[in-house]
C-alpha cells in the first residue's frame, strides 16, 4: 500500500489514521452533539465476570463515498463585504458603525471645531501653508525643521522678553474690545492700543529651561492667532516685531538654530494671516458686479501697501527685514511682475549687509531664500547672497579663533556646525537643477582660505551625480583643507555617502578608492577613522570585488586592535559589517574570506558578538542560495552557530532560544551535499555535538536524518540498508537528549514508522517501546505560549490513536509474545492518573477495541510492502483469535468501569456519549448471537435512551438508522448475522418506546 516515496512515508501516520477511521466509522454517518440537561441513571448492572467477547467476521466491504468538487471563482473562506448604497441616509447605518464614526460624536466634534477659532484657524493655516511650500520636496523647509530642533539643544538657562504673555484686561483683552463700525473709531482704538503696549509693560522671564522656552513661544503663537481673530491687528504686529527682535539674541549660541525655527514659525503664521486676509479681500464677495470687484481689489491693494508702509516704519533693521520677508508673498497681490519681485529680493539682499553678526546674518539670508523660492525660480538673488557671505566669511573664523581661546563657551567645531542648516539649505536651493551654479560654487570654494565649512555644505547639498563627476576634485580639496574646527574626517564622510549612492565612472573607481583610503589611513584618531570607514563601506561592497572587501576587513582588524580601540566602537564595527552584507552580492563569498571570521573576533563583548552572529545568520537565511555544499561556508556557519549555542544558558528566555534555534535551523536546512549521503549524515553528527543547548535544533536534525533515509531508499543494495540503519540509530541516540517529553514521543513514533517502512523491524520495535515508556513521564498539563496551563489528555488520546493505527501492521516479535505493544499500552494507560471524571481513558479503550477488531480480520485493510503483519504471520489461527477476544473482553470491562465511574460522578452527558460509542462498536464488531453481548448492547442502548433529554434530538434516530443500514450491509453476505441484528432492532425500538412513555 505504501509506496517507496518520501512524502508518502512522512504521511504514514495520516494514512494509518484514515484507514483506521474508515474501519471505525464504516457506514456511520451521524454526529453526536450533546446538550446539558437532567441527570442520567448510573450504568446498568452487568455481570462482568461472565462477559466473553467474540469478534464477528467482517462479511462486507467498506465503500467510500467520494466527494465531488465543483469549480468556484471565490475562496470559500473569503469574508463577505457589506455594501451600503448611496441612497442609505440612515446616520446609524451598519457601515458608519463599522467605520467607527458615531454620528453623535461626529456632530459634537464638528460643533467643537466650529466654536474653537484657534483650532479652526490653525488647521486652515497648516493646509494653506503646505501649498505655499515649493513643490519639489528637496526644497521643502518643513522637512528639515524637526531635525534641527532635535540636533541643536541646550541645558543652559534661557531668557525671554515680551509684553504679551499677561492676561490682564488692560492689554487689549476680549472684555475691553467692542466691535466698531465707524472707520474713525477703529483708528482711534488702534492708537489707544499702541499707547498700551509701551516698553514699560515688557516682562523679562529668566532661567527658563529649553522645554519652558518652547512652551512660551507656543503661547505667543496662539496669542498672535487669537489677537488676529479678535481684530487686534496692532497687537499681532507687535508680537511679530518682538519675536523678530529676539533673533538678534545669541547669548546661548548652541541653541540659536532651534531658536530661529521657533521664531520663524511665528513669523510664518503672521505672514499667512496677512496674506489670507488680503487675498480674501481682493477676491471680493461672490456674485458681485465687476465694478464692485474692481473697487475691492483696489482697496485690497491699498491695504497691502499700507502693511508694507507700516513694516517699513519699524526703526530697528532686523525686525523690519524679517517682517517684510514674512509677508513677502503679499507682493503678488500688488500685481508685481517677476522682474519687480526679483528687484525686491535683491534690495533685501543688500539690506541684509547691515547685520553685523555673521550667524544672525546667515540665518536671515536663509529666511530670505526660503520665502524667495516660493515666488520665483530666479537664483540671481541667492548667488548674490553667497557673494556677500563669502565677503564676511573670514569674519567667521576670527570668531572661531576667539572661541578657541575660550572653549568653555563653545568649541570651534560646534560653532561652525551652527551655520550648516542655513548654508545647506541655501546651497541646495542654488544648485537645484543647476549644475552651472554648482560648478561656480565649487570654484569659489577653491579660492577660500578656510573652505571647510562651505565644502561640507556643498557635499551635503549637491546631487550625487555632480559629486561623482567631480569626485577627484572634491578629494583634492579635502586633502588640502586645513580649516579650524572642520576635520578631514568630517569632509570624507559626506563624500563617502555621495559616492555610495552614485559612483564615479568605472575606469576611475579603483584609483579614486585607493586615493581616498590613502587619506583615510592617515587619520590617527580611531574615532575619526572608524566613522569614515563606516560611510565608505557601502561604496567598497557595492562597486568592487571581494578582494577589496577582504582587504578593507583586514585593515579594520589591524587598526582597531591597536590599543584595544575596538572596545569603544562596537556599534560602528557592527554597522560596517551590516552595510557590507547589505550591499555585497554574495553572502557565501563573504563567509569564506580570510579576514571575515577574524573580524568577528573584534567583538570581545559577548552580547555584541551574539547580536552580530544573529545578524549574519539572519541575512544568510534571507539572501543566500537555496542550497550550499561548500565546506568552508559550512564551517563558518557552524562557527557562528556555536557562538549562539554557547550563549544559551539556564537564564536565557524562551523567546531568545526560539530565535536562535530558528536561525541555526535555517542554515542546517540549506546545507546539502547532493548524493553524498554519508557526508550529509556526518554533518548532522557534527551538528548534534555542536548545538547541545538547543532542543529545537535537535528536532530539526532528527527530521533531517529521517529524510535521508528516504533518499537512501532510492539506492539499491546492502550498503543502502546499512546507511538507513545508521540514520535511524542516529535518531534513536539523539532523541533522548531533547528535554520535551512530547517532542520525544512524537519523534520516536515517527522514527519507528520509518524504520518499519524500511523493514528495520528491530529498530522499529525499540522506537515504539521507547515511545510507550515515555507516557509515564508525560505531565498532566503544560504551559502554552500565552502562559496558561493546558491539559495534555487530548494530545495523549490523539497520540495513542496514531500509535494504535501503526501497531496494526507491526508484526509480533517471537521474543515478546502476542500483541506485546498493545498489552504494554494497556498497562501504561491503566497505571496513569487522569483528571477526575475524565473521558480520556474510555476513549483510548474504544480505539483499542477498534484496533483489536482489525487484528481479528483474515486480511488487514492496509499493509507496508515487505512487512509480514499479523494477518499473514498467524494465518487467522484460533489461538491468536482467542487472545484477541480475551483482550477485547478486558477492554470492554475497563470501559464499563469508566461508565460506572462517570455515572457516580453525575457526568451523565459524557456517560451517554461513551455508551453510544461502545454500543455501535458492539453492533459492528461483536458476535451478537452470543446473548451476553446482545444483552450488553441493549443495556447500553437503554442507558443512552434514558439520557435522551441531554442528547441532540437527532442522535437517537440517526443511531437507529445506522444500525438499520448495517443490517442491509450484512443481509446478503451473512443472513444469520442479519437476523440477529434484526432482533436487536426490535428490542431497540421497544426500549425506545418504553423510554419515551416513561
Residue pairs with C-beta under 8 A, 6 or more apart in sequence:
1 15
1 862
1 863
1 864
1 865
2 8
2 9
2 12
2 15
2 757
2 862
2 864
2 865
3 865
4 713
4 714
4 865
5 710
6 707
6 710
6 711
6 713
8 15
9 710
9 753
9 754
9 757
10 706
10 707
10 710
10 750
12 753
12 754
12 757
12 806
13 749
13 750
13 753
13 802
13 805
13 806
15 862
16 802
16 805
16 806
16 808
16 809
16 862
17 801
17 802
17 805
19 805
19 861
19 862
20 801
20 804
20 805
20 808
20 850
20 851
20 854
22 62
22 64
22 861
23 62
23 850
23 853
23 854
23 861
24 847
24 850
26 62
26 924
26 966
26 969
27 62
27 63
27 962
27 965
27 966
27 969
28 920
28 962
29 958
29 962
29 965
30 954
30 955
30 958
30 959
30 961
30 962
31 958
32 913
32 916
32 917
32 951
32 952
32 955
33 951
33 952
33 955
34 909
34 912
34 913
34 950
34 951
34 952
34 955
35 950
35 951
35 952
36 909
36 950
37 909
37 947
37 949
37 950
38 908
38 949
38 950
39 906
39 908
40 903
40 908
40 909
40 911
40 912
40 943
40 946
40 947
40 950
41 903
41 943
41 946
42 900
42 903
42 904
43 896
43 899
43 900
43 902
43 903
43 911
43 915
43 943
44 939
44 940
44 942
44 943
46 896
46 936
46 939
48 893
48 896
50 932
51 889
51 892
51 893
51 932
51 933
51 936
52 885
52 889
52 930
52 932
53 885
53 886
53 888
53 889
53 892
53 926
53 933
54 885
54 926
54 927
54 930
54 933
55 852
55 853
55 856
55 881
55 884
55 885
55 888
55 925
55 926
55 927
56 925
56 926
56 927
56 928
56 977
57 856
57 857
57 858
57 974
58 857
58 858
59 970
59 973
59 974
59 977
60 969
60 970
60 973
62 861
82 94
82 95
82 98
84 93
84 94
84 95
88 95
91 103
92 103
96 102
96 103
112 119
113 119
113 120
113 123
114 120
117 226
117 229
118 222
118 225
118 226
118 229
121 225
121 229
122 225
124 276
125 225
125 269
125 272
125 273
125 276
128 272
128 276
129 268
129 272
130 142
132 272
132 329
132 374
133 140
133 141
133 142
133 374
134 140
134 373
134 374
136 432
137 143
138 428
138 432
139 373
139 428
139 429
139 432
141 370
141 425
144 421
144 425
145 261
148 257
148 258
148 261
148 421
149 258
149 261
151 257
152 254
152 255
152 256
152 257
152 258
152 418
153 210
153 254
153 255
153 258
154 210
154 252
154 254
154 255
155 210
156 252
156 255
157 206
157 207
157 208
157 209
158 208
158 209
158 210
158 212
158 213
158 252
158 255
159 204
159 205
159 206
159 207
159 208
159 251
160 204
160 205
160 208
160 213
160 216
160 246
161 202
161 203
161 204
161 205
161 242
161 246
162 202
162 203
162 205
162 216
162 220
162 239
162 242
163 171
163 197
163 201
163 202
163 203
163 238
163 242
164 171
164 220
164 223
164 235
164 238
164 239
164 242
165 203
165 205
165 216
165 219
165 220
165 223
166 201
166 203
167 173
169 175
169 176
170 176
170 196
171 196
171 197
171 201
172 193
172 196
172 197
172 227
172 232
172 235
174 230
177 189
177 230
177 231
177 232
179 231
180 186
180 189
190 233
190 234
193 232
193 234
193 235
194 234
197 234
197 235
197 238
205 216
208 216
210 255
213 262
214 262
217 243
217 262
217 263
217 265
217 266
220 239
220 243
220 266
221 265
221 266
221 269
223 239
224 236
224 239
224 240
224 266
224 269
224 270
224 273
225 269
225 273
227 233
227 235
227 236
227 239
228 236
228 273
236 270
236 273
237 270
237 310
237 323
239 266
239 270
240 266
240 267
240 270
240 319
240 323
240 326
241 314
241 319
241 323
243 263
243 266
243 267
244 263
244 267
244 318
244 319
244 322
244 323
245 316
245 318
245 319
246 259
246 263
247 259
247 260
247 263
247 318
247 322
247 360
247 363
247 364
248 318
248 357
248 360
249 259
250 256
250 357
250 359
250 360
252 259
253 359
253 409
253 410
253 415
253 418
254 410
254 414
254 418
256 359
256 363
256 418
257 363
257 418
257 421
257 422
260 363
264 322
264 367
267 322
267 323
267 325
267 326
268 326
270 323
270 326
270 327
271 326
271 327
271 328
271 329
271 330
271 371
274 307
274 326
274 327
274 330
275 327
275 329
275 330
275 333
278 300
278 303
278 304
278 307
278 330
278 333
279 300
279 333
281 296
281 299
281 300
281 303
282 296
282 297
282 300
282 301
282 333
283 296
284 292
284 293
284 296
284 297
285 292
285 296
288 296
300 333
301 333
301 334
301 335
304 330
304 333
304 334
305 334
307 327
307 330
308 324
308 327
308 330
311 320
311 323
311 324
311 327
312 320
312 324
314 320
314 323
317 351
317 354
317 355
318 355
318 360
318 364
321 348
321 351
321 352
321 364
322 364
322 367
324 348
325 348
325 367
325 368
325 371
326 371
328 344
328 371
328 372
328 375
329 371
329 374
329 375
331 340
331 341
331 344
331 375
332 375
336 344
338 376
338 378
341 375
341 376
342 376
342 378
342 380
342 381
345 368
345 372
345 376
345 378
345 381
346 380
346 381
346 384
348 368
348 381
349 365
349 368
349 381
349 384
349 385
349 388
352 361
352 364
352 365
352 368
352 385
352 388
353 388
355 361
355 364
358 392
358 393
358 395
358 396
358 399
359 418
359 419
361 389
361 392
362 389
362 419
362 422
362 423
363 422
365 385
365 388
365 389
365 422
365 426
366 421
366 422
366 425
366 426
368 381
368 385
369 381
369 382
369 385
369 425
369 426
369 429
370 425
372 381
372 382
373 429
379 429
379 430
379 434
379 437
382 426
382 429
382 430
383 430
383 437
383 440
385 426
386 426
386 427
386 430
386 441
386 444
390 444
390 448
393 448
393 450
393 454
394 449
394 450
396 416
396 419
396 453
397 450
397 483
397 484
399 415
400 412
400 415
400 416
400 484
400 485
401 484
403 409
403 410
403 411
403 412
403 415
404 412
404 484
411 485
412 484
412 485
413 485
413 486
413 487
415 485
416 452
416 453
416 483
416 485
416 486
419 453
419 457
420 453
420 456
420 457
420 460
423 453
423 454
423 457
424 457
424 460
424 461
425 461
427 441
427 457
427 458
427 460
427 461
427 462
428 461
430 437
430 438
430 441
431 437
431 438
431 441
431 458
431 461
431 462
431 463
431 466
435 466
438 458
438 462
438 463
438 466
441 454
441 458
442 458
442 470
442 473
444 454
445 451
445 454
445 455
445 458
445 477
446 477
448 454
450 482
450 483
450 484
450 486
451 477
451 481
451 483
452 481
452 483
452 485
452 486
452 490
452 491
453 483
453 485
453 486
455 474
455 477
455 478
455 481
455 486
455 491
456 486
456 490
456 491
456 494
459 467
459 474
459 491
459 494
459 495
459 498
460 494
462 498
463 502
464 498
464 499
464 501
464 502
465 502
467 474
467 495
467 498
467 499
467 502
468 498
468 499
468 502
468 503
468 504
468 505
469 504
471 495
471 499
471 504
471 508
471 512
472 504
472 508
472 512
472 515
474 495
475 495
475 512
475 515
475 516
475 519
478 488
478 491
478 492
478 495
478 519
479 488
479 519
481 488
481 491
487 528
488 519
488 523
488 528
489 523
489 525
489 528
489 529
489 531
489 532
492 516
492 519
492 520
492 532
492 535
492 536
493 531
493 532
493 535
494 535
495 516
496 516
496 532
496 535
496 536
496 539
497 535
499 512
499 539
500 535
500 536
500 538
500 539
500 542
500 583
503 509
503 539
503 542
503 543
504 512
509 543
509 544
510 544
513 539
513 540
513 544
513 548
516 536
517 536
517 555
520 529
520 532
520 533
520 536
521 529
521 555
523 529
523 532
526 559
526 560
526 562
526 563
526 565
526 568
526 569
527 568
527 569
529 559
530 556
530 560
530 565
530 569
530 572
530 573
530 576
531 572
533 552
533 556
533 572
533 576
534 572
534 575
534 576
534 579
537 552
537 576
537 579
537 580
537 583
538 579
538 580
538 582
538 583
540 548
540 549
540 552
540 580
541 549
541 579
541 580
541 581
541 582
541 583
541 584
542 583
542 584
546 584
546 586
546 589
546 590
546 593
549 580
549 584
549 590
549 593
550 593
550 594
550 595
550 596
551 595
552 580
553 580
553 593
553 595
553 596
553 598
553 599
554 594
554 595
556 573
556 576
556 599
556 602
557 595
557 598
557 599
557 602
559 565
560 566
560 569
560 573
560 602
561 602
566 573
566 602
566 603
566 604
567 604
567 605
570 603
570 605
570 608
573 599
573 602
573 603
574 603
574 608
574 611
574 612
574 615
577 599
577 612
577 615
577 616
578 615
580 590
581 587
581 590
581 615
581 616
581 619
581 623
582 619
584 590
587 619
587 620
587 623
587 624
588 624
588 625
588 628
588 630
588 633
590 596
591 620
591 632
591 633
591 636
591 637
592 630
592 632
592 633
592 636
596 636
597 636
597 639
600 609
600 612
600 613
600 640
603 609
603 612
606 647
609 643
610 643
610 644
610 647
613 640
613 641
613 643
613 644
614 644
614 659
614 660
614 663
616 640
617 637
617 640
617 641
617 644
617 663
617 664
617 666
617 667
618 663
620 637
620 666
620 667
621 663
621 666
621 667
621 670
624 670
625 670
626 670
627 670
627 671
627 672
628 634
628 670
628 671
628 672
629 671
629 672
629 673
629 674
634 671
634 683
637 667
637 671
638 686
638 687
638 690
641 663
641 664
641 667
641 690
641 691
642 690
642 691
644 660
644 663
644 664
645 660
645 664
645 690
645 691
645 692
645 693
645 694
645 697
646 693
647 660
648 656
648 657
648 660
648 693
648 694
649 693
657 694
657 696
658 696
660 694
661 694
661 695
661 696
661 697
661 700
662 696
664 691
664 694
664 697
665 696
665 697
665 700
668 687
668 697
668 700
668 701
668 704
669 700
669 704
671 680
671 683
672 680
673 679
673 680
673 683
677 708
677 711
677 712
677 723
678 723
680 708
681 705
681 708
681 723
681 726
681 727
681 730
684 701
684 704
684 705
684 708
684 730
685 730
687 697
687 701
688 698
688 701
688 730
688 734
688 737
691 697
691 698
691 701
692 737
695 738
695 739
695 740
695 743
698 734
698 735
698 737
698 738
699 738
699 743
699 747
701 734
702 731
702 734
702 735
702 747
702 751
705 727
705 730
705 731
705 734
706 727
706 728
706 731
706 750
706 751
706 754
708 723
708 727
709 724
709 727
709 728
709 754
709 758
710 754
712 720
712 723
712 724
712 727
713 720
713 724
713 757
713 758
721 758
724 758
724 760
725 760
725 763
728 751
728 754
728 755
728 758
728 760
728 763
728 767
729 763
731 747
731 751
732 751
732 763
732 766
732 767
732 770
735 744
735 747
735 748
735 751
735 770
736 744
738 744
738 747
741 774
741 777
741 778
741 779
742 778
742 782
742 792
742 795
744 771
744 774
745 771
745 774
745 775
745 778
745 799
746 799
748 767
748 768
748 770
748 771
748 774
749 767
749 768
749 771
749 799
749 802
749 803
749 806
751 763
751 767
752 763
752 764
752 765
752 766
752 767
752 768
752 771
752 806
753 764
753 806
755 761
755 763
755 764
755 767
756 764
756 806
756 809
756 810
756 864
756 867
757 864
759 866
759 867
761 811
761 813
761 867
764 810
765 810
765 813
765 816
765 821
768 803
768 806
768 807
768 810
768 821
769 821
769 824
771 803
772 803
772 821
772 824
772 825
772 828
773 828
775 796
775 828
775 829
775 832
776 828
776 831
776 832
778 792
778 796
779 792
780 791
780 792
780 793
780 833
780 835
781 789
781 790
781 791
781 792
782 789
782 790
782 792
783 789
783 790
784 790
791 835
793 834
793 835
793 838
793 840
794 840
796 840
796 844
797 840
797 843
797 844
797 847
800 825
800 829
800 844
800 847
801 847
803 825
804 822
804 825
804 847
804 848
804 850
804 851
805 851
807 821
807 822
807 825
807 851
808 851
808 854
808 855
808 860
808 862
808 869
809 860
809 862
809 863
809 864
809 867
809 869
810 821
810 869
811 867
811 868
811 869
811 870
811 873
812 818
812 819
812 820
812 870
812 873
813 820
817 823
818 880
818 883
819 855
819 883
819 884
819 887
822 848
822 851
822 852
822 887
823 887
825 848
826 848
826 887
826 890
826 891
829 841
829 844
829 845
830 894
834 840
834 841
836 905
837 901
837 902
837 905
837 907
837 910
839 898
839 902
839 907
839 910
839 913
839 914
841 894
841 898
842 895
842 898
842 899
842 902
842 914
843 914
845 891
845 894
845 895
845 898
846 895
846 914
846 917
846 918
846 921
848 891
849 888
849 891
849 892
849 895
849 918
849 921
849 925
850 921
852 884
852 887
852 888
852 891
853 888
853 921
853 924
853 925
854 860
854 861
855 870
855 884
856 881
856 884
856 885
857 871
858 871
858 876
859 871
860 869
860 870
860 871
863 869
870 880
874 880
888 925
892 918
892 922
892 936
895 914
895 918
898 914
899 911
899 914
899 915
899 918
899 943
902 908
902 910
902 911
902 914
903 911
908 947
908 950
909 947
909 950
911 943
911 947
912 943
912 944
912 947
912 950
912 951
913 951
915 940
915 943
915 944
916 940
916 944
916 955
916 959
918 940
919 937
919 940
919 941
919 944
919 959
920 959
920 962
920 963
922 928
922 933
922 936
922 937
922 940
923 937
923 963
923 966
923 981
923 984
924 966
926 933
926 937
927 933
927 977
928 934
928 937
928 977
928 980
928 981
928 984
929 976
929 977
929 980
934 980
934 983
934 984
937 984
938 984
938 987
938 988
938 991
941 987
941 988
941 991
942 991
942 995
944 951
944 956
944 959
945 956
945 991
945 992
945 995
946 995
948 955
948 956
948 995
956 992
960 985
960 988
960 989
960 992
963 981
963 984
963 985
963 988
964 985
966 981
967 978
967 981
967 982
967 985
970 977
970 978
970 981
971 978
